[in-house]
């Protein structure tokens, strides 16, 4: 006899099952709604985590197998796997992976036959005292000027058939050597901590310093394009100089990692940019600094959205330019990132949030420990409390970005003088013995944990007891329809603490300067302490090779009409305009008759 309740009437099963499924469905809908309300970026963050874990897992697998895999090894793998695939397109010429492999073999054979051995090269890298100098054909004239002052034991190679006396023609040597594979014994890398190359960076102060880029850093950087969704089928347009980490490590290294094709441009051209994209079927391009803004400043023309570009990867894209760029050129995914050449931390905007460099989610903090701390701009150092510890800023406030230095995220510093490396480190920050890297960058973290670049320490200045962000002021002044470029910086004024704001401006073609409108724009959209006290009108802005505005010389020249031939103007609150800065007004400011 069956036990009690061992069977249920069939008529009761369907309603109970339906009720159970309905409850399950309702629960799933509720959880989905709660996730979207409380954790709207959960899936984006999780996907980002999985990509980071994959990269780390791959490196660990290499270690377990006892393999030493570098970017060079990955390139050689691609050359064997797809020898006839275009790797580099430069000035119309196509170079396959095999072509570049053979060419690099020839260069290696030239140096091997010239008795520049691996030990010597390694010593050169470690000491930052080069034994060989390879010079492009267009720079031979410059080298010739300083030839007598160069060390006698320095071998100088010129990429030209005809070279000045004292320089060896590398081009001629290449025609006489083999392009066969170089013996692996000449691959001098012994571990992933070994130097890969040096990249000279100005840092926050002083002369350019050689940042040590290790094999490990190069490997991590080469995964950047992949992390943003690039594939081997992409054609990547690189207009950035290859002496910059973005162009070399992220761009070229990223193409090697993917096995993709890159289109190299000798120099960025805003007028030819989209023509090149269409000509070479570009799907991804790199940007830095003001590149996208230059594209937006070009005259509008038909068919601006008729291209195959789907991704743009880079940094330094302002929010207003970001929106304008998308409206004008179509649905391109802008992949903003943050990372210093010598730094040990990076952020990647994996959600598409306009203006943000990334999100400080829980998953990110598992791998990269960082903090935003209070900073004293007058003393030029972090603020410490009575116990000697640094303090976190509140959300929404700008703070100095510092990154924890440990075995997981080492800082390799600079070659040569160890003091340069030590200056970048902060010790005993939150507890005894901890060490953090001072990035020199100010950032803001909002309530949703998105991070926004605010300014560089060296660019930010203090006036009337307040911190002035040059990027914010430049963005406001640059909104005027007659202004092409605005470069903002602080200048010293006798008997005043801090620095007064000054904006160097260039005008758009066929546009005239309206001083009353500049005044109105400043006082309307900026706090009183941030309004530029002085204007300087220039015909052309001086730029760095990475499209950053030069400020050092402008700061040095100050606001004296005796030193500066450009038109200068002074903010006059009584006339509600900027007026011509004459010698008389300048003298009155210096003497204190006119108060700022």
Helices and strands as residue ranges (DSSP letters): H 10-38, H 42-65, H 71-81, E 86-90, E 93-96, H 97-113, H 118-127, E 132-135, G 137-139, H 140-146, G 147-149, E 155-158, E 168-169, H 170-174, G 184-186, E 195-201, E 209-214, H 215-222, H 224-227, E 235-238, H 245-245, I 246-252, H 253-258, E 261-264, H 273-279, E 284-288, H 291-296, E 311-315, H 319-329, E 333-339, E 346-348, E 358-359, H 362-367, E 370-373, E 375-376, E 381-382, E 399-404, H 418-423, E 425-427, E 435-445, E 450-456, E 461-463, E 466-468, H 470-477, E 483-491, E 500-507, H 515-525, G 528-530, E 534-537, H 552-557, E 567-572, E 577-580, H 583-591
